[in-house]
C-alpha cells in the first residue's frame, strides 16, 4: 500500500520545471479523469495528428486512455507507466472529468518524484497539477489533447504560441489579451464541426483591479470547483495558510457554469480558512458562459460574466482588500487558451498592464 506523503510546507524548495521534450520525442497521452476519447474520437484523433505533424512529437496512448469507466487504479497505473518510462518526455491529458480526486491516493509519490516530466492538463487535472506541485514539480495548466490540440479547423495562434513555448522552451513568455474569443461548442460527433473555423466574438480585453504595483510570485490555483472539492476532502492542501504567502492565485470556472453565489461562497470559505489573504494578486480567467445545457447568449451571457466578476470582487473586498486582480485572462475553458506554469514564476505588472509567465 502506498503511504501518503505530507504536503510540502512553506519552507519547501520552490517547484522545479522538469526537462522539456524536443521534436521527435515520445509523449504520453493519458486520461486521468474521463475516457471520453473512446466515445468522441474525432477531436482526439485530430489532436494526436497535430501533435505529430505540427509539434513533431510521437504520442503514445496508454490502456485506459479511451476507456470510459476505467477504475481509479487503472488510471493511476497509466500515470505510473508514463512517468516511469525513460523514453516518455512529457505527459498530456486527453481531457478533464470529475473524479480525478479518487486517483490521487493511489499515486506513488516516490516514483513520480524520481521521474519528473512536464504534465499538461487543466479542469479536473487541477488535482494532478497540485499533486505535482507538492512534489516540487512544475506542471502546465492547459493544453488538453481533445480541446486545444484537437480544436476545430486549426489551433488558435495564441494557443499554439503558448503551447510551443511551454512544451519546448524555458524562459519568460508574455501573455496577451485575445482580440476575439469563443465559449460555444458544436457537436464533436459531427465531422463537419472540424472542417471550419469556429465562430467567435469580440473580446473586451483584460479588466484590472488595483493595478498600482508589480507582483511576482509562483502560480497556484486552477479550476475553482476542483479546488473546492480538494479543500472539502482536505487533500493536497497545506494546513498552514502561510505556505501560500506571496503566491499568485489563478482561477478558472468550468462548463458547468457555477452560479455567482457559489463562486463567492467558495472564495469566502478560502477566506475563512486564511488562504485568500495570502495571495497579493489574482488572475481570473475569462468565464465560460455557454454550455449545451445552458446556451446563454447576448445580454444573458454578459450578465453571467458580470455577476461572476462582482462575486469575486466581493470576496476580495472582505478577505483580501489590497489584492490586485486581473479578469478575463485567457487560460480557462474558453478559446484561445494560454498555458499557466503551475508552481512556476508569474509577474503581474499593474502599471504596465502586462502579465509574464516563466515556462
LOKEFI-784635 format. One record per residue: x, z, y of N, C-alpha, C, O, CB in turn. Coordinates in steps of 0.02 Angstrom, whole numbers, plus 50000, padded with zeros to 5 digits. Atoms other than C-alpha are relative to their C-alpha. Glycine has a CB too. Example, Ala and Ser with C-alpha at 12.3 -4.5 7.8 and 13.67 -1.06 7.14 Angstrom:
REM LOKEFI-784635
500455000049941506155039049775500455000050060500975003350059499505006250001/499584999749941506845035749947499615003750055499865004550110500204992950023/
This chain:
REM LOKEFI-784635
500425000049940500005000050000500445000050062500945003650066499525006150000/499625000649939500634995350172499845005850046499255006850063499884993350034/500114994449955500865010450283499984997550072500434993850093500545005349991/500015002149930500325007850464500575003250039500755009050028499335001850032/499474997449957501705009750591499715002150066499214999450088500554994650010/500254997949935501475018750755500074994450051500534990350047500375006250025/499975004949946501105008150907500585001650045500745007450059499344999850039/499434998949956502585005451020499795003650063499285001850093500334993450018/500174996249941502575017851162500324997350062500634992050062500195007149991/499755002349936503065016551342500764999650003501034996050046499765004650054/499275000349999504905019351302500264994549954500874993649949500285006749980/499775005350046504955005051175500294994250041500104993150098499414997549956/499715005749965506014989851221499474994750013498984994149977500584997149961/500475005349984505124975351303499994994849944500504993649913500204996650067/500045005250052504494961951182500484994350014500624992650072499294997449994/499515005449995505724947851148499684993649975499334993549924500645001749959/500265006550021505254929451138500404997549940501014997149943500024994850057/499635002450058505684922850964500274993050011500064989650059499555000149937/499735006849992506684906750941499454994749998498964995449961500524998649945/500515005349994505724890850984500134994449949500704993349929499994997250071/499905005950042505424875850871500294994250040500304994450101499344997949966/499795006349970506144858650906499634994549963499434995449906500794999149996/500335005650035505364841750866500324998749933500934998749926500024993750043/499785000950069505474838450681499915006249958499925005849896500724998149999/500094993850037505194856650633499315000449968498834997049989500105006050046/500634998550033503824862750517499685006150034500025011050050500105001349924/500364994449970502484874050593499405001649955499074997249928499774998350073/500574997850041501174884250501499354999350039499335000750098500095007349977/500685000149973499334881150533499585004549956499505003249896499714992750003/500364994950037498284896050481499335001650032499214999850090500435006549995/500654997749974496534903150501499955007549989499635009749941499424996249964/500044992850008496744921850526499295002750012499155008549995500485003450047/500694997949987494914922650580499534995749959499414997149901499834999550076/500505004250032493664908950537500324993949967500794990949994499484997850050/499785006050034493944894950411499614993950021499454989649980499955000949926/500425005349975492974883050522500274993049987499864988349983499905000950074/499765006850016494134868150486499684997149937499634991049930500745000149992/500315002650060493284866950316499304997450011499054993549971499985005449949/500685002249985491584864250397499994994450051499584989950048499585005850024/499965004949946492074854150550500714997250002501124999350042499815003250070/499315002450006493614844150502500234995350056500834994550065500084996649935/499795005249952493594831250643500485002650053501024999850061499394997050033/499524997649951494384841550783500635002949969501175002749999499685005250045/499424997250034495534849950657500494994449981501094995049994499795003949938/499575005550019496204833550588500314996750061500904994750059499614994849959/499735002949939496404826750764500565004450027501085001950049499454999150053/499484995549977497384842250813500634999649958501184999749986499755007149999/499425000750044498524840550661500384993550017500994993450019499795000049926/499685006449985498844822250703500375000350067500914997450072499484994550002/499664999449936499284826450883500635004349994501145002850026499535003050053/499394996150012500494839850825500564995549974501144996249993499865005849952/499505004550029501364826150726500234994850051500834993950062499734996649938/499825006049962501304811450845500195001550072500624998150100499434995349999/499874998749929501324819351019500505005750010500835006150062499365001750035/499534994449994502344835150986500584999649950501055003549955499635006549991/499455001050046503434829150843500095005649950500645006449923500634999150037/499974994450047503034844150733499644998349935499184994249935499715006350032/500325001350064502554844350550499565006049981499835011249959500534998649945/500434994350016501014855450522499965001249924499914996449885499314998950028/500054998050070500924864850357499405004649994499385010050024500655003549975/500604995950010499234871450301500115005149945500525004249900499404995649983/499964994650049499014887450202499325000649964498824998149989500205006750033/500595000350043497724891050065499345001750033498844998550018500105004549943/500634997949971496404899650172499824996250064499314997750095500015007450014/500105003249935496534887850321499314996750005498994997250058500544994850013/500655003649998494964877750276499475003649959498975000649940500084992949974/500464996550044494074891250176499575005050039499815010350060500395003749945/500464995349970492554899150256499885005849952499795004849892499324996650019/500114994250042492314916750193500615002549964500565006749919499484998549950/499394997350030494134919450146500045007450014499865009750068500624996350027/499974992749992494444937950120500555001850050501014997850062500135003449932/499454997849957495504947850243500674999949965501174998249996499865007050025/499365000050037496834949550107500274992949993500874991850000499915003249931/499775006950006496894930650081500294997550066500794993950067499424995549977/499755002249934497124927850267500655003750017501105000750046499475001450054/499374996449989498454941450276500564996949958501124996449981499915007549982/499505003250043499344933150129500274993650032500874992250029499714998449931/499775006149966499404916750226500475001650057500984998350066499394996050027/499564998149945500154925350376500685002449975501205000650002499675005550043/499364997650029501464934050269500424994149977501024993849989499875004849941/499635005850025501934917550187500284995850057500844993450053499564995749955/499795004049943502034908550354500595003250036501074999850053499424998950048/499464996749963503124921550439500625000649956501185000449983499775007050022/499424998950043504254924050287500384993649985500974993849968499785003249936/499695006450018504614905450259500514998050052500334996950110499464994549992/499495001649950506274901350344499944992950027500224991450080500695000849970/500085006849975505764883050362499444999450052499384994350085499864995349943/500545000049950504244887550469500275003050064500545008550065499385004149974/499714998049937504724888850652499495002450051499685004950104500394994350029/500534997449956503044893150733499375000549958499304997249907499904995650063/500644999050034501304898750680499444998850050499445001650105499965007349969/500535002049954499734891250758499335001249966499224999149910500084992650022/500684998750026497934897150733499574993750006499624989950054499675005950038/500465005649997496624884250693499475001150053499294996550090499674998849931/500544998249954495294893250795499925007549997500285010949960499334996249981/500144992850002494604910650828499475001849949499424998849896499795002350069/500504997450045493174920150749499765006750024499715007950084500275000549928/500264993549977492514937950749500205005949955499945011449965499264999650004/499854994450045493314948450610500745000849985500925003849934499624999349936/499284999450012495204947250626500235007350000500765008949974500384996150051/499844992949999495194965950657500065002849929500415007749918499475004050039/499964997750069494944967950468500634997749965500805000349912499394997549961/499375002450029496564958450434500595004550020501065005349982500134992850022/499434996349973497684969550541500265005549953500865006049945499805003150065/499724994650042497784984550421500374997549939500745001349907499445004649979/499695002850060498374972950282500674996750013501014994649967499534995149968/499395003649982499844965650376500615004549989500605010450004499974997650072/499374996650013501614970450327500424999750064500714994550080500394996649939/499654999849937502404975750490500754998649992501054995050033499905006750034/499285001050010504164976150420500164992749987500664990050012500255004349942/499885007050015504034958450352499964995850063500404991750076499494997449948/500095004149940503374951050514500525001750053500784997350087499305000850028/499484998049952504584961050622500674996949981501064995250025500065007750002/499365002850023506024954350517500034992450006500574989550001500125002049929/500025007449996505454936250537499594997950061499074994650053499694996949935/500405001549940504854934350718499964992550012500454988950007500295003450061/500125007149986504084917450761499484999450055499065003850062499774996249937/500535001049950503064910550905499324999349966499254995449919500154993950044/500685000650024501214912950870499554997850057499585000650111499755006749968/500465002749949499894902950965499285001049976499114999449919500144992550013/500714999150014498054907550972499695004250056500055007050097499885003449932/500344996049949496754916151080499325002149972499205001349913499924996150068/500664997650021494984923351073500105005649949500415010749965499574994249970/499924994850051494904933350909500735001149982500915006449955499604998249938/499284999250013496774930350892500335004950048500935006250042500344993350004/499754994449960496974943551028500235005649954500715009249970499455002650048/499794994950048497084955050876500734999149980501135003849986499564999749938/499325001350024498664946950810500504999950057501075002150048500034993549962/499544999949942499424944450983500185007150019500765008550035499684996450059/499854993149984499264963051018500425003349945500875007249959499355003950010/499604997550056499934967150844500734997950008501185002150000499724997349933/499325002449991501464956250876500345003450060500935005250057500004992450010/499734996749941501694963751049500255007049982500785009250006499475000450055/499814993250020501764981050970500605000149952500915005349942499425003549968/499405000750041503124974650852500604997850042501154997250016499884995149943/499465002349958504154968951001500084992550001500624990050019500635003149979/499975007350004503744950450980499524997050052498934998650052499824997549929/500425003649953503094939551122499594994749963499874990849924500434996750057/500445005250027501594928951069499744995750057499914996750115499415003149961/500225004849950500704914851158499244999349997498954996849948500344993149989/500735000049995498894916551214499774993050020499824991050078499755005450050/500235006749987498184899051197500204995349945500574997149899500274997550067/499755005450043498384882751104499765000149928500164999149883500725000249999/500265000550068497234883350952499954992649979499884988250022499305003449994/499985006950024497254867750842499354996350016499384990750041500134999949924/500635003649993495394863450850499794999150072499504994050089499465003649962/500275000249932495054867151032500474996850051500234993350095499845006950023/499535002949952496634862151126500354993849972500304988350000500535005150020/499675005850029497664850851012499484994849978499624988849980500435002149940/500535004650022496024843250948499494998350053498944996350037499665003049942/500465001649945495234840751120499774992749996500184988449980500335001450068/500245006950001494124825151128500414995450046500614997450100499284999850019/499685005549964494954808951187500755001050009501144997049985499674999250068/499294998749988496624816651243500085007150024499615010250049500294995050052/499874993449971497444833051289499954999550075500154994550105500705002649979/499994999749927497134838151468500735000750022501105004449991499565006050026/499304999649979498774835751565500255007050013500825008649996500094995950062/499794993149988498824853951622500125003749934500605007449927499495003850043/499924996950066498574859751443500624997549965501015001449939499384998749957/499435003050035499864847751374500665002550031501135004249994499974992450004/499394997749967501174852851504500165007249981500735008949966499944999350075/499904993050015500914871251470500195001049926500645004949911499365004050016/499844999450071500924869251281500724997849985501075001049947499514995949958/499315002450012502534859151284500515005150025501005006549992500114993250036/499544995149972503374871951396500035006249956500575008849941499805001950071/500024993950040502794886651289500304998949931500635003349903499285002549993/499745001450067503234878251124500754998949998501105001449954499664993949972/499325002650006504924870851165500515002850049501115001950039499984992750007/499534997949948505684879151318499995007550010499525010949989499864996550066/499964992949982506224896251378500175000350074500704998050095500535003849957/499884999649928506064899851563499355000150038498815000350008500434994250023/500604999549960504844900351708499574993749998499834988149993500185001650072/500485005549997503284889551713499445002150048499125007250039499714998349928/500514998249950502114889451862499324997549978499234991649963500194997050068/500695001950014500254889651825499714996550062499894998150118499585006249980/500315003749945499204877851930499255000249995498975000049939500254992750001/500735000350002497374878151979499774993049978500054988050000499705001850069/500285006450021496364864551894499574997050056499235000650092499575000949936/500425003449951495544851652006499304998949972498814999050009500314993250020/500645000650034494154849051878500035004149936500585005349910499814992549985/500004996150061493614859251728499384998349959498934994949983500025007650016/500575001050045492424858951580499885006349961500355009549936500134994049952/500174994550045491494872651490499434998249953499165002549919499825006350040/500525002450046490214862051397500334996949938500914994949940499544994950035/499755002850063490414855751219499504994949973498914994949991500125005549948/500435004650037489734841751112500095001249926500515005249905500174992650018/500024998950072489404840650926500674998149967500874992349969499434995949968/499365001350034491054842350830499904996249934500394994049905500365006649987/500125003850060490224834050681499894992650013499824988749966499415002749963/500145006949981489954817750776500654996650022500954998750071499464999750057/499385003449980491444805650783499984997550072500514996950103500144994249954/500045002649931490804798950950500235005250051500455003450105499284997950016/499784994749955491214815851028500734999150019500935000850075499895006949967/499275000149990493074812351011500254993350027500854992350036500355001549934/499815006749978493054794351072500024999350076500274994250101499544994949971/500045000749928492784797751256500225006450035500175011950007499294998150022/499804994249960493424809151393499405004550013498885002050034500324997650067/500574995649988492314824651406499825000350074500254999750118500155007149975/500244999349931491254826551562500275006550029500315011549995499234999850004/499744994149967491964838751689499675000750068499294996350089500784999750007/500284998949934491514845951858500535002850046501035005550022499395004749997/499484997649954492474850652015500135007549992499675011449980499804998650073/499794993050003493444866952010500175002350071500504998850108500605001049952/499914997549931493484877652167500685003250011500825005550066499465005050016/499354996849992495234884252135499965007549986499435010049967500284998950071/499974992850013495784902352117499715003950059499745001750116500715002249986/500244995349949494984916752212500445006249996500505009349943499255001749990/499534994349998496184930552267499675006150031499305005650080500634998150039/500234993649975495774948852295500615004450013501015005649968499505003449949/499434996049979497024959652390500684996649989501124999549958499995006749964/499375003650012498404946452391500545001750051500804997350085499884992550000/499554997849947499554956752500500695001949975501085004950012499695005950036/499364997950028501044959052384500204995449943499824990849925499975007449975/499775003650059502064952052241500045005149943500335010549950500714996750012/499994995750060501814959752068500364996349944500224990549930499285002049978/499665002750059502974956751922499935005049943500075010949952500764998550015/500084995650058502614963751751499884995949937499814989849940499425004950010/500115003550064502364959551568499264999749985498895004549996500385003649943/500705001350011500704952151517499725004149942500035004949890499884992649986/500364996350052499454962451418499264998850010499024998850066500175007750003/500725001049993497624959151380499744995349947499834996549887499834997450068/500305004850046496744944151303499254999850009498995000650064500175001849929/500735000549998494924942151259499695006950010499845011649973499724996849936/500274993549981493904956151337499595003149944499645009149931499584999450062/500424997350052492664957951195500435002649941500285007949913499514994749975/499574997850055494044959051064500375006550018500445011049977500504994549981/499684993849978494974972151166499525005949995499725011449976500264999350072/500504994650005493364982251172499935002449928499895008449915499324997750027/500054998150070493244981750983500625003949977500565008949941499914993749955/499394996450018495064987050964500005007050029500235011849997500614996150024/500044993449971494765001351083499525004449961499655010449951499784999550073/500484996150039493235006850983500305002149934500175007749910499374996049989/499704998450065494215006150820500655004050008500935006249958500144993649962/499374996549986495715014550904500574996849960500955000249926499935007549983/499505003750038496825001050832500454996050047500204992350089499654995349949/499495003649962498434994150909500015001950074500354998650113499884992649993/500014997849930498075003451073500445006250006500355011049970499275001450024/499564994349987499425015151139499585005950025499215005250073500544998250051/500414994349979498655032651154500175002650070499755005550103500075005549951/499804997849933499635036351313499924994350049500314989550046500735002750000/500105005549952498985025451456500624998450041500684992850065499445001750046/499405001249960500655027351544500434994549969500864991650003500415006450005/499615005350032501365014951417499854993250033500254988550026499834999749926/500195006449971500465001151514500154999650075499974994850108499264998849990/499854999749929501095006051685500394993850022500914992149992500405006450017/499645005649972501604990851787499904993449966500184988349988500705001550002/500125006450034500994977651666499484995950038499094998750077499785001149927/500505004449970499964962651721499454999049949499564996349895500314993250021/500585000750044498234963151643499724993050006499624990550062499465005450017/500345006549998497474946451594499415000249951499495002549895500494994049982/500624999550038495694944851529499614993650002499624990050052499585005850026/500455005850002494504931251474499405001849957499455006249914500364993749972/500604998750039492744930951403499824993749960500044988249976499415002050047/500095005250050492084920451260499374996050011499004996850060499985003149931/500605004350000490734907651222499375004049986498825001249990500074994449950/500604995950009489564922051182499705002350066499175005350067500175006149958/500254998849933489354924051371499775007250009499175008450019499434995150015/500214993049991489364943051385499695001050069499924998150119500605004749991/500344998649937488204949651520500485003550048500935007150027499375004349988/499574996849949488994955351683500015007549991500535010650000499754998150070/500024992850009488414973051649500435002349942500735007649944499285002449991/499574998350056489304972951482500734999550019501145003649998499844995549940/499325000649975490894966651564500195006250040500735009050032500094993650042/499874994149960490774980851688500095006149956500545010149967499435001250050/499974994150042490474993751552500655000349960500945005749952499415000249953/499365000150036491994988151451500565002250047500985006350029500144993049971/499484998249952493084989251606499935007350023500425010750034499984995350061/500104993049982492295005851653500295004649946500615009649962499255001550009/499734995950054492745012751482500764999950000501085005049986499744997649933/499285000349992494525006551506500235004550058500755007750055500244992750012/499844995649944494505015551672499955007349982500385011350001499544998550058/500084993050021493855031651596500565002249953500735008149949499325001049967/499444998450045495255030651468500655000650038501165002750010500064994649945/499394999749960496515029851610500424993749996501004993750017500415005849979/499635006250009497025011851570500004995750063500524993350085499724996249943/500085005149948496355001451714500465001350060500734996650089499284999750023/499594998349942497315010651849500744998549991501124998650039499915007250017/499305001250014498965006751764500234993050018500834991750025500145001349927/499835007049989498894988051800499974998450074499434998850104499524995449960/500015001549928499414983051977499704993150015499554991650073500695000350027/500295006649988498734965451952499584997949939499754999649882500554994750014/500445002750051497344957051853499924992550009499784990250064499315003550001/500185007150002497194938751806499364999449959499345001349901500584995649970/500645000750034495394934851762499864992549991499844988750039499425003450041/500095007050015495074918351675499344997450026498855001150034500064998849925/500635003349984493774905951729499515001349943499674999749885500104992250012/500454998450055492244911551630499664993849972499474989350010499485005050023/500425005150031491404900051507499275001950014499055007449998500134999449923/500694998649978489624898851574499494995849964498924995249986499944998850075/500445004450038488864887351444500135000949926500715001849905500104992550020/499945000150072488534888051258499404996249972498914995050008500055007249969/500575003450031487394879051136499385004550001498825002250006500164997949929/500564995249999486334894951133499755001350071499165002750081500215006549968/500184998849930486354897051323500304994450043500814995450076500255007050024/499735005749963486614879951404499855000450074499434996650100499734993449971/500124999149929486684885751584500254994050039500744990850021500345006450025/499805005549956486784872651720499895001950072499515006650087499614993549982/500134999349929486874871651909500025007050026500505010750014499354996950017/500024993349970486344887452001500075005649950500375010849965499375000850039/499964994750050486174897551840500725001049977500935006749965499554998349939/499304999450019487964893751793500405003550055500805008050041500304993049985/499644996849945488614898451965499825007350006500255011450021499844996450066/500204993149997487594914351962500345004249947500555009849960499245000649994/499674996350054488324919451794500725001650019500945007250011499994996049935/499304999049981490104917051858500065005150057500505009450056500324993450021/499974995449943489754926252021499845007149978500165011850002499514997850055/500174993350023488944940951932500575003049960500705009049964499364999849957/499434997350037490434942551815500555002250048500845007550040500284994749951/499494998149951491634942551963499825006550035500245010850045500114994450051/500224993949967490604955852051500075006049955500245011549978499284999350024/499924994550048490614966451893500725002349994500875008249992499734998049931/499294998350004492504965551882500225003650063500575008650059500424993649989/499814996849937492714969752065499705007050007500025011550035499774995750059/500314993349998491514984452047500415004949959500525010649980499274999749974/499584995550041492574991651906500675001350033500915007050033500104997049930/499374999049966494184988752001499925004750060500345009050072500294993350023/500124995849941493444996852156499965007449983500165011650023499384997950034/500064993050021493095012652058500645002749969500835008449983499435000749951/499454997450041494615013951945500694997550020501195000650003499874998349928/499355002749979495985003152021499934996650068500034990650074500284994949947/500175002949936495575000752204500574996350034500454992150079499755005350046/499435003349969497324995052250500244993949962500714990549984500575004850008/499765005550042497494981952114499864993250033499344992350065499675000249931/500115007049981497704963652157499664996549942499774998249884500684996550019/500355003850053496594951452062499974992650019499924990950078499295002849988/500085007249991496524932652040499474997649950499534998949890500684996249989/500555002350042494934924651974500034992549988500314988750028499335001950032/500065007150019494614907951887500664996849984500764990849996499674996250056/499385002850026496354905851817499844996749933499454999449893500575005649992/500205003950058496294892851678500415001849938500904998449923500084992550015/499674998250063496834901751519499515002549948499735005249897500525005350013/500494997250046495214906151431499664994849957499984990349929499495003750038/500405004450043493814897151338499794993650034499394989850006499405003749975/500175006249965493674883251467500584995149995501134996849971499835001550074/499515005450004494624866851480500134997450071499654995850106499764994249954/499384999150038496014864651536500165007349986499855011950012500574996850037/499774993250017496914879551464500765000350005501124996149978499765002049929/499284999049995498644885951510500195006449962499805011149958500215000650075/499774994850047499654897451398500285006050038500665005250086500534997249952/499734993849973500004915651442500465003149947500255004149890499435005050019/499554996850048501534923551358499815007449991499935011450037500744999350022/500234993250012500844939551281500605004649991500965004249942499535000449938/499404995949999502154952651323500564997050039501085000250049500225001449930/499495003449960503144940051425499905001350074499375003650094499994992649986/500034998649928503524941351611499504995450037499444989550023500684999250031/500475003649956502214936351740500145002350071500225008250084499255001349980/499914998649928502484935251928499384997650037499214991750035500654996750028/500605001649961500934935852037500185000950074500255006550098499395004549980/499775000049931501414931252215499384999050045499164993450057500534994450013/500595000349959499934935552326500094996150064499704991550077499775006850016/499925003649937500604929652495500094992549991499844988650031500595002850037/499895007150012501144912952421499464996849957499454990749949500684998949967/500535002350043499614911552308500284996149940500064990649925499514995650040/499685003350057500704907452157500025004849940500105010849949500714997650018/499944996250062500724913151975500524996549957500464990549943499325000549963/499475002850042502284910551870500075004249937500135010349941500684999650039/499894996650064502464914851686500694997949974500964992849994499444998449948/499365001750031504064915051585499904999349925499735004249891500545005450016/500065001450071504004907051413500665001349964500705000449903499774992749989/
